Amino acid sequence: MSKRRKTPAKQPTTRSAARASLAAPLSLIALAMVLSIFGLLQARSVWLDLPSLRLQHLDHDAVSEAFRASRSALQTEAMDALLLEINSNDFTAAWQSPRNLPEALENTRARVSRLTRSQLGRLQLAALIIRELEHDGVPTDAWWPRLEAYLTGLERASFAHHMTAIIEADAAVYEEVGLRPGAALRVAHLRSGSPHGPFLQYFVKRITQLADEQRERGQVEESETCGLIVHRLLQEWVLEPGPLQLRLLAAELLANTLETSPDTADAAEARMVAEQLREWRHLCRTGLAERPMTLAALNLTREPETSPDQYRSAIARLALVTWLLGATAAAGAWVIAALAMHLIRRMRPGLSRSAGIGGAVLAVAIACLGVVWPWLLPSAFDADCRRAATDQVGWPWHPFVAAAIVVVFIPVIARLIRAPAQWWSRRTAVGIFAWLTLGVVLLGTGRIAQHALARYDAHVATALRAWAGPAGSSEDARLLQPLRNWLPR
């Protein structure tokens, strides 16, 4: 009998089929992993692009060198502003500690001789002399002989502080070393601070006191000279573009001075100016109170926001990036764990069109929820943003909420879809497609967040350079017009 030849088993073909069945899921997982890595790098770039992080990573040696170069090339107004700021800082030190008076007087006299566009230096010298007279116990009625040389002839002089010029010069330095324009202006504001406030309050109070005593003694001309200088100084500082806090302080001092001035021919006009000044201050303070106190990561001055709408847009994009990071990480961890179970059980993920649609729908729904939740829960959103800005009040919880939603809804979607594969295989497939979609969305959202930060910074720079109060440019013009028309006497 002839023996039949046995057909060999097709084991290699079976192994090839098994490898082929895993090729598609592994390829999608690899693609999702690559997208997630790029999305993570994009999110890191967004984080490092925040103003506080940019400032933190500046090269301090380069900043110092840039400032040295800038100081040697300052324009006239910026140089005057710098000298006047140093004078006011010296006055504050001498006011707090009289032992600094001799050095402050000597240095201020030297700097006043270098001023070209403002007579403010003479008033700063007068303030130092008054402080010296007070320290020596000299009565007010004996001040005028020492002050006359510094206060006469200034009835129509300019007392400009030129702070905008030095702030712009400092901002240019910070831009040169790597900050964006808006952040650079804010740091320049922070660097300048409020040097003139103590000087202004002290000088106005003491000169007003001197004018009142001169009027009582019948020294009308000297009294009018002192009163006119105070009025001219305060009028100019309210109207001159500059830090809002300084303008508000000058407005308050001027309103108080005008309301307590003696009855003269122009008393009615002066009181009308005082009333408009108080209304302007009220609108400014109300406007500041209505603006959000923004995160230090974005607003380096920690003052009420100058561009509230752009700030909310930028912070919402940042929150969405962290939300998607949590969701993407959870989807990736789910898929990796599921893949390990598949290898152990020798099962293949049940890729199907319905699983792909289910995973994509889940990812898009999570992204939409990340967009909506800040508007649904604004207080929780703000609290979470502040948690993200500091390491002292706990972790932000919304990325973990996003992760929990992914973990919960992947099996739910897998249960709802119709596919021939087993439920375990279906939910792995849903996780793969959800991870893939979330990686794409995360990458795109990171780019959108960077554009939102750039747009926010541009609006901040525009708002700061407008030097308008919170009342708005039109209200500033209306309420301050009587002050512009007023001629101090």
C-alpha positions as CSV (number, residue, x, y, z in Angstrom):
1,M,0.0,0.0,0.0
2,S,1.2,3.4,-0.8
3,K,1.4,5.7,2.2
4,R,-0.3,9.1,2.1
5,R,2.0,12.1,2.7
6,K,1.0,14.0,5.8
7,T,0.4,17.7,5.4
8,P,2.7,19.7,7.8
9,A,1.1,21.9,10.4
10,K,0.9,25.6,9.5
11,Q,2.3,26.9,12.8
12,P,4.5,29.6,11.2
13,T,1.5,31.0,9.3
14,T,-0.4,31.2,12.6
15,R,2.4,33.0,14.3
16,S,2.6,35.5,11.4
17,A,-1.1,36.1,11.7
18,A,-0.8,36.7,15.5
19,R,2.0,39.2,14.9
20,A,0.0,40.9,12.2
21,S,-3.0,41.2,14.5
22,L,-0.8,43.1,17.0
23,A,0.9,45.3,14.4
24,A,-2.0,47.8,14.0
25,P,-2.6,48.3,17.7
26,L,1.1,48.6,18.5
27,S,1.5,51.1,15.6
28,L,-1.3,53.2,17.0
29,I,0.1,53.0,20.5
30,A,3.5,54.1,19.3
31,L,1.9,57.0,17.4
32,A,-0.1,58.0,20.5
33,M,3.0,57.8,22.6
34,V,5.0,60.1,20.2
35,L,2.1,62.6,20.1
36,S,1.9,62.6,23.9
37,I,5.7,63.2,24.2
38,F,5.4,66.1,21.7
39,G,2.4,67.4,23.6
40,L,4.3,67.2,26.9
41,L,7.2,69.1,25.4
42,Q,4.7,71.7,24.1
43,A,3.1,72.0,27.5
44,R,6.6,72.4,29.1
45,S,7.3,75.2,26.5
46,V,4.1,76.9,27.5
47,W,5.0,76.6,31.2
48,L,8.5,78.1,30.6
49,D,6.9,80.8,28.5
50,L,5.1,82.2,31.6
51,P,6.4,85.7,32.6
52,S,7.5,84.6,36.0
53,L,9.5,81.6,34.6
54,R,11.1,83.7,31.9
55,L,12.1,86.3,34.6
56,Q,13.4,83.5,36.8
57,H,15.6,82.1,34.1
58,L,17.2,85.3,33.0
59,D,20.9,85.5,33.1
60,H,21.6,88.0,35.9
61,D,25.0,88.8,34.6
62,A,23.5,89.7,31.2
63,V,20.8,91.8,32.8
64,S,23.4,93.7,34.8
65,E,25.6,94.3,31.8
66,A,22.5,95.4,29.7
67,F,21.6,97.9,32.5
68,R,25.1,99.3,32.6
69,A,25.0,99.9,28.8
70,S,21.5,101.4,29.1
71,R,22.5,103.9,31.8
72,S,25.3,105.2,29.8
73,A,23.0,106.0,26.8
74,L,19.9,107.3,28.5
75,Q,18.0,110.1,26.8
76,T,17.6,113.5,28.6
77,E,14.2,112.8,30.1
78,A,15.1,109.3,31.3
79,M,18.3,110.6,32.9
80,D,16.3,113.3,34.7
81,A,13.8,110.7,35.9
82,L,16.6,108.5,37.2
83,L,18.2,111.4,39.1
84,L,14.8,112.4,40.5
85,E,14.1,108.9,41.7
86,I,17.4,108.7,43.5
87,N,16.7,112.1,45.1
88,S,13.4,110.9,46.4
89,N,14.9,107.6,47.7
90,D,17.5,109.6,49.5
91,F,14.8,111.9,51.0
92,T,12.9,108.8,52.3
93,A,16.1,107.5,53.9
94,A,16.8,110.9,55.5
95,W,13.2,111.3,56.7
96,Q,13.4,107.9,58.4
97,S,16.8,108.4,59.8
98,P,18.1,112.0,60.3
99,R,21.7,110.8,60.4
100,N,21.5,110.4,56.6
101,L,20.6,114.1,56.1
102,P,24.1,115.5,55.5
103,E,24.9,112.9,52.9
104,A,21.5,113.2,51.3
105,L,21.8,117.0,51.0
106,E,25.2,116.9,49.5
107,N,24.3,114.2,46.9
108,T,21.0,115.8,46.0
109,R,22.6,119.2,45.4
110,A,25.1,117.5,43.0
111,R,22.3,115.8,41.1
112,V,20.1,118.9,40.9
113,S,22.8,120.6,39.0
114,R,22.6,117.9,36.3
115,L,18.8,118.2,35.8
116,T,17.8,119.9,32.5
117,R,14.0,119.4,32.0
118,S,12.5,119.7,35.5
119,Q,12.7,121.9,38.5
120,L,11.5,119.1,40.8
121,G,15.0,118.7,42.2
122,R,14.8,122.1,43.9
123,L,11.6,121.0,45.7
124,Q,13.4,117.8,46.8
125,L,16.2,120.0,48.2
126,A,13.7,122.1,49.9
127,A,12.1,119.1,51.5
128,L,15.5,117.9,52.8
129,I,16.1,121.4,54.3
130,I,12.7,121.4,56.0
131,R,13.6,118.0,57.5
132,E,16.8,119.3,58.7
133,L,15.1,122.4,60.2
134,E,12.5,120.2,61.9
135,H,15.3,117.9,63.3
136,D,17.1,121.0,64.7
137,G,13.9,122.2,66.3
138,V,13.6,125.4,64.2
139,P,10.0,126.8,64.4
140,T,8.0,127.1,61.2
141,D,8.0,130.9,61.1
142,A,11.8,130.8,60.7
143,W,11.8,128.4,57.7
144,W,11.4,130.9,54.9
145,P,14.9,132.5,54.9
146,R,16.4,129.0,54.3
147,L,13.8,128.1,51.7
148,E,13.3,131.3,49.8
149,A,16.2,130.6,47.4
150,Y,14.7,127.3,46.4
151,L,11.1,128.3,46.1
152,T,11.0,131.7,44.5
153,G,10.9,132.0,40.7
154,L,9.1,128.6,40.3
155,E,5.6,129.9,39.9
156,R,5.4,128.6,36.3
157,A,8.1,126.0,36.4
158,S,7.8,122.4,35.3
159,F,7.9,119.8,38.1
160,A,7.7,116.8,35.8
161,H,9.0,113.5,37.2
162,H,9.4,111.8,33.8
163,M,8.8,108.4,35.2
164,T,7.4,107.1,31.9
165,A,10.8,107.7,30.3
166,I,12.8,105.7,32.8
167,I,10.2,102.9,32.9
168,E,10.3,102.6,29.1
169,A,14.1,102.6,29.2
170,D,14.1,99.8,31.8
171,A,11.5,97.9,29.8
172,A,13.7,98.0,26.7
173,V,16.5,96.4,28.7
174,Y,14.3,93.6,29.9
175,E,13.0,93.0,26.4
176,E,16.6,92.8,25.2
177,V,17.5,90.0,27.6
178,G,14.4,87.9,26.8
179,L,11.1,89.2,28.3
180,R,8.1,90.0,26.2
181,P,7.0,93.6,25.9
182,G,4.1,93.5,28.4
183,A,6.1,91.5,31.0
184,A,9.1,93.8,30.5
185,L,7.0,96.9,31.2
186,R,5.6,95.3,34.4
187,V,9.0,94.4,35.7
188,A,10.1,98.0,34.9
189,H,7.2,99.3,36.9
190,L,8.1,97.0,39.7
191,R,11.7,98.1,39.6
192,S,10.8,101.8,39.7
193,G,8.3,101.2,42.5
194,S,6.9,104.4,44.2
195,P,9.9,106.5,45.1
196,H,8.1,109.9,45.1
197,G,5.2,109.1,47.4
198,P,6.8,109.9,50.8
199,F,8.5,113.0,49.4
200,L,5.2,114.3,47.9
201,Q,3.2,113.8,51.1
202,Y,5.8,115.4,53.3
203,F,6.5,118.4,51.0
204,V,2.8,119.2,50.4
205,K,2.0,119.0,54.1
206,R,4.9,121.1,55.3
207,I,4.7,123.8,52.6
208,T,0.9,124.1,53.1
209,Q,1.6,124.5,56.8
210,L,4.2,127.2,56.1
211,A,1.8,129.0,53.7
212,D,-1.0,129.1,56.4
213,E,1.3,130.6,59.0
214,Q,2.7,133.2,56.5
215,R,-0.9,134.2,55.7
216,E,-1.7,134.6,59.4
217,R,1.4,136.8,59.8
218,G,0.4,138.9,56.9
219,Q,3.2,137.7,54.5
220,V,0.7,137.4,51.7
221,E,3.2,137.3,48.8
222,E,5.3,134.5,50.4
223,S,2.1,132.6,51.3
224,E,0.8,132.8,47.7
225,T,4.2,131.6,46.4
226,C,4.1,128.5,48.6
227,G,0.4,127.8,47.8
228,L,1.0,128.2,44.0
229,I,4.0,125.8,44.0
230,V,1.9,123.2,45.8
231,H,-1.0,123.6,43.4
232,R,1.2,123.5,40.3
233,L,3.1,120.5,41.5
234,L,0.0,118.5,42.3
235,Q,-1.8,119.6,39.1
236,E,1.1,118.5,37.0
237,W,1.5,115.1,38.7
238,V,-2.2,114.3,38.3
239,L,-2.1,115.1,34.6
240,E,1.3,113.8,33.7
241,P,1.3,110.2,32.4
242,G,2.8,107.9,35.1
243,P,2.1,105.3,37.7
244,L,-1.6,105.4,38.6
245,Q,-0.9,105.2,42.4
246,L,1.2,108.4,42.2
247,R,-1.6,110.2,40.2
248,L,-4.2,109.1,42.7
249,L,-2.1,110.3,45.6
250,A,-1.6,113.7,43.9
251,A,-5.3,113.9,43.2
252,E,-6.2,113.2,46.8
253,L,-3.7,115.8,48.1
254,L,-4.8,118.4,45.6
255,A,-8.5,117.9,46.4
256,N,-7.8,118.2,50.2
257,T,-5.8,121.4,49.6
258,L,-8.4,123.0,47.4
259,E,-11.3,122.2,49.7
260,T,-9.5,123.8,52.7
261,S,-8.2,126.8,50.7
262,P,-9.3,130.3,51.9
263,D,-12.2,132.0,50.2
264,T,-10.9,133.9,47.2
265,A,-12.2,135.0,43.9
266,D,-11.5,131.6,42.3
267,A,-12.6,129.5,45.3
268,A,-15.7,128.2,43.5
269,E,-13.7,127.0,40.6
270,A,-11.2,125.4,42.9
271,R,-13.9,123.5,44.7
272,M,-15.4,122.3,41.4
273,V,-12.0,121.0,40.4
274,A,-11.7,119.2,43.8
275,E,-15.2,117.6,43.3
276,Q,-14.2,116.3,39.8
277,L,-10.9,115.0,41.2
278,R,-12.8,113.0,43.9
279,E,-15.1,111.6,41.3
280,W,-12.2,110.6,39.1
281,R,-10.5,108.9,42.1
282,H,-13.7,107.1,43.0
283,L,-14.1,105.7,39.4
284,C,-10.5,104.6,39.3
285,R,-10.7,102.8,42.7
286,T,-14.0,101.2,41.6
287,G,-12.5,100.1,38.4
288,L,-9.5,98.6,40.2
289,A,-11.8,96.7,42.6
290,E,-13.7,95.2,39.7
291,R,-10.6,93.9,38.0
292,P,-9.3,90.4,38.9
293,M,-6.2,90.0,41.1
294,T,-4.2,87.9,38.7
295,L,-1.7,85.1,39.3
296,A,1.9,86.1,40.0
297,A,2.9,83.7,37.3
298,L,1.3,86.1,34.7
299,N,1.1,89.5,36.5
300,L,4.5,90.1,38.0
301,T,3.4,93.3,39.8
302,R,0.5,91.5,41.5
303,E,-1.8,94.4,40.9
304,P,-5.3,94.4,39.5
305,E,-5.3,93.2,35.9
306,T,-5.0,95.8,33.1
307,S,-6.4,93.4,30.4
308,P,-9.1,91.2,32.2
309,D,-10.6,89.6,29.1
310,Q,-7.2,88.6,27.6
311,Y,-6.1,87.4,31.1
312,R,-9.1,85.1,31.4
313,S,-8.6,83.7,28.0
314,A,-4.9,83.0,28.6
315,I,-5.5,81.4,32.0
316,A,-8.3,79.2,30.6
317,R,-6.0,77.9,27.9
318,L,-3.4,77.1,30.5
319,A,-5.9,75.3,32.6
320,L,-7.0,73.3,29.5
321,V,-3.5,72.3,28.8
322,T,-3.1,70.9,32.4
323,W,-6.6,69.2,32.1
324,L,-5.6,67.5,28.9
325,L,-2.2,66.5,30.4
326,G,-4.1,64.6,33.2
327,A,-6.5,63.0,30.7
328,T,-3.7,62.0,28.3
329,A,-1.6,60.5,31.0
330,A,-4.5,58.5,32.3
331,A,-5.4,57.2,28.8
332,G,-1.8,56.2,28.2
333,A,-1.4,54.5,31.5
334,W,-4.7,52.6,30.9
335,V,-3.6,51.4,27.5
336,I,-0.1,50.3,28.6
337,A,-1.7,48.3,31.5
338,A,-4.3,46.8,29.2
339,L,-1.7,45.9,26.7
340,A,0.3,44.1,29.4
341,M,-2.8,42.1,30.2
342,H,-3.3,41.2,26.6
343,L,0.2,39.9,26.3
344,I,-0.3,37.8,29.4
345,R,-3.7,36.4,28.2
346,R,-2.5,36.2,24.5
347,M,-5.5,38.2,23.4
348,R,-5.5,40.9,20.7
349,P,-7.2,44.3,21.0
350,G,-10.5,44.4,19.1
351,L,-9.8,47.3,16.8
352,S,-12.9,48.4,15.0
353,R,-14.5,51.4,13.5
354,S,-17.0,51.7,16.4
355,A,-14.2,51.5,18.9
356,G,-12.3,54.3,17.0
357,I,-15.4,56.5,17.0
358,G,-16.1,55.8,20.7
359,G,-12.6,56.7,21.7
360,A,-12.5,59.8,19.6
361,V,-15.9,61.0,20.9
362,L,-14.7,60.4,24.5
363,A,-11.5,62.4,24.0
364,V,-13.4,65.3,22.3
365,A,-16.0,65.3,25.1
366,I,-13.3,65.5,27.8
367,A,-11.6,68.4,25.9
368,C,-14.9,70.2,25.7
369,L,-15.5,69.7,29.4
370,G,-12.1,71.2,30.0
371,V,-13.1,74.3,28.1
372,V,-16.5,74.6,29.8
373,W,-15.7,73.9,33.5
374,P,-13.9,77.2,34.2
375,W,-17.1,79.1,33.2
376,L,-19.4,76.7,35.2
377,L,-17.3,76.7,38.4
378,P,-15.3,80.0,38.3
379,S,-14.5,80.0,42.0
380,A,-13.1,76.5,41.9
381,F,-11.3,77.4,38.7
382,D,-9.6,80.4,40.4
383,A,-8.7,78.4,43.4
384,D,-7.1,75.7,41.3
385,C,-5.1,78.3,39.3
386,R,-3.7,79.6,42.6
387,R,-2.8,76.1,43.7
388,A,-0.9,75.7,40.4
389,A,1.0,79.0,41.1
390,T,2.4,78.0,44.5
391,D,3.6,74.8,46.2
392,Q,2.2,75.8,49.6
393,V,-1.6,75.2,49.2
394,G,-1.7,71.7,47.6
395,W,-1.9,70.3,44.1
396,P,-4.4,71.6,41.5
397,W,-7.1,68.9,41.4
398,H,-8.6,69.4,37.9
399,P,-6.0,67.3,36.1
400,F,-6.8,64.4,38.4
401,V,-10.6,64.9,37.7
402,A,-9.8,64.6,34.0
403,A,-7.8,61.5,34.6
404,A,-10.6,60.0,36.7
405,I,-13.1,60.7,33.9
406,V,-11.0,58.9,31.4
407,V,-10.6,55.8,33.6
408,V,-14.3,55.7,34.4
409,F,-15.6,56.3,30.9
410,I,-13.3,54.1,28.8
411,P,-15.1,50.9,29.9
412,V,-18.5,52.6,29.7
413,I,-17.9,53.5,26.1
414,A,-16.6,50.0,25.4
415,R,-19.8,48.6,26.9
416,L,-22.0,50.8,24.7
417,I,-20.4,50.1,21.3
418,R,-21.2,47.1,19.2
419,A,-18.3,45.1,18.0
420,P,-17.6,41.4,17.7
421,A,-14.5,41.5,20.0
422,Q,-14.7,40.7,23.7
423,W,-15.4,43.4,26.1
424,W,-11.9,43.5,27.4
425,S,-10.5,43.9,23.9
426,R,-13.1,46.5,23.1
427,R,-12.2,48.8,26.0
428,T,-8.5,48.5,25.2
429,A,-9.3,49.6,21.6
430,V,-11.4,52.5,22.9
431,G,-8.5,53.5,25.2
432,I,-6.0,53.4,22.3
433,F,-8.2,55.7,20.1
434,A,-8.9,58.0,23.1
435,W,-5.2,58.3,23.8
436,L,-4.4,59.0,20.2
437,T,-7.1,61.7,19.9
438,L,-6.1,63.3,23.3
439,G,-2.5,63.4,22.1
440,V,-3.5,65.3,19.0
441,V,-5.7,67.7,21.0
442,L,-3.0,68.3,23.6
443,L,-0.5,69.2,21.0
444,G,-2.9,71.7,19.3
445,T,-4.0,73.2,22.6
446,G,-0.4,73.8,23.6
447,R,0.1,75.9,20.5
448,I,-3.2,77.8,21.1
449,A,-2.1,78.5,24.7
450,Q,1.2,80.0,23.5
451,H,-0.7,82.2,21.1
452,A,-3.0,83.2,23.9
453,L,-0.1,84.2,26.1
454,A,1.5,86.2,23.3
455,R,-1.8,88.0,22.7
456,Y,-2.3,88.7,26.4
457,D,1.2,90.1,26.7
458,A,0.6,92.4,23.7
459,H,-2.7,93.7,25.3
460,V,-0.9,94.3,28.6
461,A,1.9,96.3,26.8
462,T,-0.8,98.4,25.0
463,A,-2.7,99.1,28.1
464,L,0.3,100.0,30.2
465,R,1.6,102.3,27.5
466,A,-1.7,104.1,27.2
467,W,-1.2,105.3,30.9
468,A,-5.0,105.6,31.2
469,G,-6.7,105.0,34.5
470,P,-9.3,102.3,35.1
471,A,-12.0,104.9,34.5
472,G,-11.1,104.8,30.8
473,S,-9.6,107.3,28.5
474,S,-12.9,109.1,27.8
475,E,-13.8,109.4,31.5
476,D,-10.3,110.6,32.2
477,A,-10.7,113.3,29.6
478,R,-14.1,114.4,30.9
479,L,-13.3,114.4,34.6
480,L,-9.9,115.9,34.4
481,Q,-10.7,118.6,31.8
482,P,-11.6,121.1,34.6
483,L,-8.2,120.5,36.1
484,R,-6.5,121.1,32.7
485,N,-8.4,124.4,32.3
486,W,-7.7,125.5,35.9
487,L,-4.9,128.1,36.4
488,P,-3.5,127.9,39.9
489,R,-3.1,131.1,41.7
